[in-house]
């Protein structure tokens, strides 16, 4: 029978939607084992492992006394992989009743007829008042603060258990503080490409 190869790529843009300031603009790592399982469950309509949440953490980097940043490698192996230190998450499935702002925490699918790729755009907004216990201003000297984010990932849905699904993607970046005086939006694009060179197997 014929086989087809899939290529999965991801890219994130973290920015302030009011000022236009861009904090992070880079590609991310894919957890291929968990993502392959998520694709299979989705195609089989089994109701789990699809993209459901965006998780934020502060354990992806370390900073020495001179200010040099060391970046840890993204976690993209082992089924139970997670962020290094998750501190916050939001539901980005706009069909979920638990998503309190489905217009701004949402997913869209984009495909151009005639091409062999399809994009999933996952958008997540951290509004002024969230997290509720954040600092008032984005001038923290403590770059290990709970909401000084330096890692995030997309996670799948698992049996109605918030925060319990599989890690699908992971990205590490320089620390970005979420505080009461700034909006932060994440636009996370996952591109799934079907490679056209078919080969026969079996």
N, C-alpha and C positions, 0 to 999 in steps of 0.2 A: 504494500500500500504506500501511498505518498505521505511524506512528512513535511511539516512546515516549521520553520524556526521563528521564535518570537524574540524580539529585543525590547527590553523595558528600560526606560531612562526616566530620571526625575530631575526637576529643577525647582529651586525655591527663590522667592523674592519676598523679603521682609521690609516693610516700608510704613511710613506714616501717610495715610490716605488724605490727610488734610494739607500737610506741608509739602508732600511729595518726596521728602527725604528718604533715601534708600539706605537701609542698614546692612542688609545682606543680599547678595545676588550670586548664587552658585548652584552647582549640581549636587546631587545627593547619592547615597548608596542605596541599592535595592537589596532586600533580604529575599534572594531568589527562591529558596525553599518555601518560605511562608507565602510569597507572592504566587508561586505556581499553584499552591494548594488553594489560595483565595480565588484564582482564576477558575480552577476546576469546580469549586463549590458554586461560584456565580453562574457559570455556564450550565451546570446541572440544576440550577434553581433550588439549592439546598438551604438558602436563607442564613448563611453564616460566613464569616471571614471577609466579607466585603468591607471596603473602606468606611469607617464609622467615626473615628476620633482622631484628633491631633493632640499629641502629647508634647509638653515642654519640660525641659530640665536644665540643670545648672552644673552637670558633672562632666561635660565634654572637654574642658580645658583646665590647665593649671597655669598660674602666673607666678614667675619668680620675683624676688625683691627688686630686680631692675626693670620689671615690666614686660619681660619676654614671655610670650604666650606659647605654651606647648599644647598641641591638639592631639587628643586621643583618637584612635582609629574608630570608625563607625562600627556598630554591632550589626553584622550582616550574616552571621552563621548561628546555628543552634536554634531549634524551634522555640525555646523559651527566652530568646534574647529580649532585651528591654533597653530603655535609656539607662545611662549610667546613674543618673539621679533625677527621677521624675518629680516635679514640684507642682505641676498644673496640667489640666487637660480640658478640652472642649469637644463636644459632639459636633461633627460636621456633616452628618447625614441629615439632609433637609427634609427627609420624610419621617424622621423620628419624632414622636410626641415629646421626647425629652430634650429636644433641641429648642431652646427658648428664643432663638433669633434665627430662624431658618432662611431669612432673606440675606443675611450677612455671614452666616456660617453654613456653607452650602457646597454642593458639587455640581459641575456641569460637564457634559460630554461633547466634544467637538470633533467632527470628521469632515474632511474635504473629499467629495466624491472623486473617485479615480485614484486616490492615494492609498498606500498600504499601511497607514498609521492612524491612530485615534488618540486624542488627548483627553485626559481627565483633569479638569481644573478644580482643585480643592481650595476654597477660600475660607479663611478664619479671621475674625476680627476680635482683638482684645480691646474692649471699649474703655473709656476713661475710668469707670468704676470697678474694673476687674483686672486682677484678683482683688477681692474686697479688702485685704490686709496689706496691700502694696504700699511702698513709700510714696510720699507726696511729690517728690521731684526726682528727675533723672540725673542726679549728681552724686550717686552713691560712690563712696570710696571702697566699699566692700564688694569686690567683683565676684565673691562667692555667695552673695545674697540669694535668697530663695527665688526671687523673680528677676535675677540677672541671668537671662537665658543664654545658653551657648550650645544647645542641642534641641532637636525636635524630631518627631517621627509621626508617620501615619500608622494607625492601628486598626485592626479588623474588628468586626462585631462577633461576639461569642455568647450565645445563649442568654441574651439580656443582662449580662453582667458588666456594668460600666467599668471601664479600665482594665478588663481582663482579657481582651482579645489579643491576637498575635501581632507582633511588630512586622510591618510590611516595608517600611523605609526608615532610614536614619541619616541625619545630617549633623555635622559638627561645624560650628562657626564661632567667630570672635564674640565675646560677651555683649549682649544687648539688654539694657534694663527696661522693664515695664514699670511705669510709675503712673501716678494719678494725673499727671499733666500731659500725657501723650497717648495718642492712639497708636496701636500697632496692628497692621494687617499682614497676614501671610497668604501669598498666592503660591500654591504648591501644584506644579504641573507634572503629571505622570504620563509619559508617552509610550504607547504599546504599538510596536511596529511588527508587521508580518514580513519576514524576509522572503524574497521571491524565488530564490534558488531552491527548488524542490528536489528531493532525492527519494529514491525508493527504498523502503525497509521491509523486512519480513518476506 
